[in-house]
């Protein structure tokens, strides 16, 4: 049943109407809201998407649905629906998604993802 979920069945219209963000990786879409200190992005990751090694400001997230493997600081950890994660500022990491996945992500850089709308 989880594999049949889509952004339209996970995110309410109010989130889908938020500005879309520019992400330089195929298979990722996101809608964002921000203030002067934080940016919250509602992401949809297609099965097989890989976010290559990168680092940025501190980041926290909640995996709404799906499965994410996060590699950082020599560790590999599997996250499933309902799990939360934290990535400290400046720590290099990578993420991969073995199923269609939906994530609520918050970061300390309110300009990390630029709006494309």
N, C-alpha and C positions, 0 to 999 in steps of 0.2 A: 504494500500500500504506500509506503514512504516514497518509492521511486516515481510515483505518479504526481507528486506535488510539483507545483510551478510557482513562480513569483506571484501570479495572480491568485493562487489559492492560499499562499502563506501570508503575503502582505496585504493589509487593507488598502483600499483606494487612496486614502489620505497619505499613505507612505509612497505608493506608486506615483502620486502627483507631486512629490518633492522633486527638486532638481536632480537630474541624473549626473553621475560623476564620470570623469575620464579615467579609465584604468588601462594601462598599456599591456594588458594580458588578455588574450582571447578567452572567451568563456565566462567572463565576469561582468555583471551589471550591478550597479548600486545607485541608491537614492539617498541624499544626504540632507542633514540639517545641522546648523552650527551656531555657536555664539562666539564671543571674543576669546574664549579659552579652550573650547573643545569642539570636536566634530563627531557626530554620530552618523554612521552610514549603515544602511540596510542592504546587505549584499546577497546576491544570488550567484553561486558558483556551479558551473556545469560539471558533470562527472568527468574526471580526467584532468581538470584544470590544475596547473602547478604555478604557484607564485614563487619565482626564483629568489635566491638569496638577496636580502635587502635589510636595511635598518632605517629607523626613523624615531620620532618621539615615542614616549610610552603609549601603550595600546592595551585595551581590555576588550573582551568580547564574550558573547553568548551564542552558542551553536543552537539555533532554533530547531533545525532539522538537518539530517545528513551525517556526514563523517569527514573529519579533517585530521590529517597527520601533520603535526607541527614539529619541526626540527630546529633546535636552538641550543647553544652552549654544549654541544656534544651529546645532547639527549634527543630522543624521538619519542613523542607522546601522541597517542590516539585520543581524539575527542569525538564524542557522539552527542546526539540530541540531548539538550539539557545541561551540557558541560559549559563551564566558563574557563577563560584563559587570560593570562597576563603576559605581556612582553615588555620588559624594562626598556627604557630609552637607550638607544644606541646599540642594542644587542642584535647582531646579525641572525636572521632566521629565514626559513622557507616553509611554505605550507602546500599541501596537496590534498585533493578532494577525490575520494574514490566513489562517491555518489553525488548526485545533485544535492547541493547543500545551501543552507540559508543561515546567515550570520548577522547579528547586530554587533557592530564594532564601534568603539569609541576611542578616540586618540587625543593626545595633548596638543596636537598641531591643527588648529582650525582651518588651515589652508592646505592640508595634505592632499586631498583630492579636489581638483578643480571641477566646478560645475560645467556641463556642456550644454545646458539649456539656458 
